[in-house]
Amino acid sequence: MYIADLTPGPVLSDEERARDAAWLDYLASVTPDAAFLTKLPVLPVGWLDKEHPFPTEAPDPEVVYKLGQTLWDRENFMMGYHVCEFCEVPSPGFGVTVDNVPGILGSSTILVPGDGVMYSCPDLIFHYVRDHHYRPPDEFLLAVRRYERRRK
């Protein structure tokens, strides 16, 4: 599913924002790992498809490593896998190894905190950057460089 990078979501009224904040507070109180809950504006990054060109450059090894670390904190696991549309032989689920632990990408979301925002990415962003040389926006790259794993 394509979403342009850094496209803001819907603008909420003060009443809607207050309602959502109260709901998020409640969920955080009853959810042991509430990292997926955020009151920050959420901006999409890396929701790519073949129909929309994207900027490319050789990936920075530090960014690839840090993106790999974000995979430990994936959220919103779905049933089934998204196929990488850019691989010659697409297959559901994309196998990777991070810190000597194998895993499969294509079925979850990564949330990366930035300056006053939360970036929402498909977990395939790791593959897009490493293997297809996708170049995310600068502000996202800065947030990734600052990223610290939540789960050990």
C-alpha positions as CSV (number, residue, x, y, z in Angstrom):
1,M,0.0,0.0,0.0
2,Y,1.6,3.3,-1.1
3,I,1.5,6.3,1.2
4,A,3.7,9.3,0.3
5,D,6.5,9.9,2.9
6,L,5.7,12.4,5.6
7,T,2.0,12.8,4.6
8,P,0.2,14.1,7.7
9,G,-2.8,12.2,8.8
10,P,-6.3,13.8,9.4
11,V,-6.5,17.0,11.4
12,L,-8.4,16.3,14.6
13,S,-10.7,18.8,16.4
14,D,-9.8,19.7,20.0
15,E,-12.7,17.4,21.1
16,E,-11.4,14.5,19.0
17,R,-7.8,15.0,20.3
18,A,-9.0,15.1,23.9
19,R,-11.1,11.9,23.4
20,D,-8.1,10.1,21.7
21,A,-5.7,11.2,24.5
22,A,-8.0,9.8,27.1
23,W,-8.4,6.5,25.2
24,L,-4.6,6.3,24.8
25,D,-4.1,7.0,28.5
26,Y,-6.5,4.2,29.4
27,L,-4.9,1.7,26.9
28,A,-1.4,2.5,28.3
29,S,-2.7,1.8,31.8
30,V,-3.9,-1.7,30.9
31,T,-1.3,-2.7,28.2
32,P,2.0,-4.0,29.5
33,D,4.0,-2.9,26.4
34,A,2.2,0.2,25.1
35,A,5.0,1.3,22.9
36,F,2.6,1.3,19.9
37,L,0.5,4.0,21.6
38,T,1.4,7.6,20.8
39,K,-0.1,11.0,21.3
40,L,2.4,12.4,18.8
41,P,1.5,13.1,15.2
42,V,2.2,9.9,13.1
43,L,4.0,10.4,9.8
44,P,4.4,7.6,7.2
45,V,7.8,6.6,5.8
46,G,8.7,3.8,3.4
47,W,5.2,2.7,2.2
48,L,6.5,2.1,-1.3
49,D,5.1,0.5,-4.4
50,K,6.2,0.0,-8.1
51,E,3.9,2.7,-9.4
52,H,5.6,5.5,-7.5
53,P,9.3,6.3,-7.9
54,F,11.4,6.9,-4.8
55,P,14.8,8.5,-4.1
56,T,17.7,6.2,-3.9
57,E,21.4,6.2,-2.8
58,A,23.9,3.7,-1.4
59,P,22.8,2.9,2.1
60,D,24.8,4.2,5.1
61,P,25.9,1.1,7.1
62,E,25.0,2.9,10.4
63,V,21.4,3.4,9.2
64,V,21.1,-0.2,8.0
65,Y,22.4,-1.4,11.4
66,K,20.0,0.9,13.3
67,L,17.0,-0.1,11.1
68,G,17.9,-3.7,11.9
69,Q,17.6,-2.8,15.6
70,T,14.1,-1.4,15.1
71,L,13.0,-4.8,14.0
72,W,13.2,-6.0,17.6
73,D,10.4,-3.5,18.4
74,R,8.0,-4.3,15.6
75,E,4.3,-3.6,16.3
76,N,0.9,-4.5,14.8
77,F,1.6,-7.9,13.4
78,M,-0.8,-8.8,10.6
79,M,-2.0,-12.2,9.4
80,G,-0.1,-12.9,6.1
81,Y,2.8,-11.2,4.5
82,H,3.3,-8.3,2.1
83,V,5.4,-9.1,-1.0
84,C,8.3,-6.9,-2.0
85,E,7.3,-5.5,-5.4
86,F,10.9,-4.6,-6.3
87,C,12.5,-8.1,-6.1
88,E,12.8,-10.1,-9.3
89,V,11.2,-13.1,-7.7
90,P,8.7,-11.7,-5.1
91,S,7.7,-14.0,-2.3
92,P,5.5,-13.5,0.7
93,G,7.6,-12.7,3.7
94,F,11.2,-11.7,3.3
95,G,13.8,-13.5,5.4
96,V,16.5,-11.6,7.2
97,T,19.0,-12.1,10.0
98,V,19.7,-9.4,12.5
99,D,22.1,-10.0,15.4
100,N,22.4,-13.6,14.3
101,V,18.7,-14.1,14.8
102,P,16.6,-15.0,11.7
103,G,13.3,-13.4,11.1
104,I,10.7,-12.7,8.4
105,L,9.7,-9.2,7.2
106,G,6.5,-8.1,5.6
107,S,3.8,-8.4,8.3
108,S,4.3,-5.7,10.8
109,T,5.0,-2.0,11.5
110,I,7.9,-0.2,13.0
111,L,7.4,3.0,15.0
112,V,10.4,5.4,15.2
113,P,10.2,8.4,17.5
114,G,11.4,11.7,16.1
115,D,11.3,15.3,17.2
116,G,7.7,15.8,18.2
117,V,6.5,13.1,15.8
118,M,6.3,9.3,15.4
119,Y,7.3,7.8,12.1
120,S,5.3,4.7,11.0
121,C,7.0,2.3,8.6
122,P,6.4,-1.1,7.2
123,D,9.1,-3.5,8.6
124,L,10.1,-4.0,4.9
125,I,11.8,-0.6,5.1
126,F,14.9,-2.5,6.3
127,H,15.0,-4.5,3.1
128,Y,14.0,-1.4,0.9
129,V,17.0,0.6,2.3
130,R,19.5,-2.2,2.4
131,D,18.7,-4.0,-0.8
132,H,16.9,-1.5,-3.0
133,H,18.8,1.6,-1.8
134,Y,15.6,3.5,-0.9
135,R,16.6,6.8,0.7
136,P,14.1,7.9,3.4
137,P,13.7,11.6,4.3
138,D,16.5,13.3,6.3
139,E,14.4,13.8,9.4
140,F,13.6,10.1,9.5
141,L,17.2,9.1,9.0
142,L,18.2,11.4,12.0
143,A,15.5,9.7,14.1
144,V,16.8,6.2,13.1
145,R,20.4,7.2,14.1
146,R,19.1,8.1,17.6
147,Y,16.9,5.0,17.9
148,E,17.3,2.9,21.1
149,R,15.8,-0.6,21.3
150,R,12.9,-0.9,23.7
151,R,13.0,-4.7,23.8
152,K,16.2,-6.6,24.6
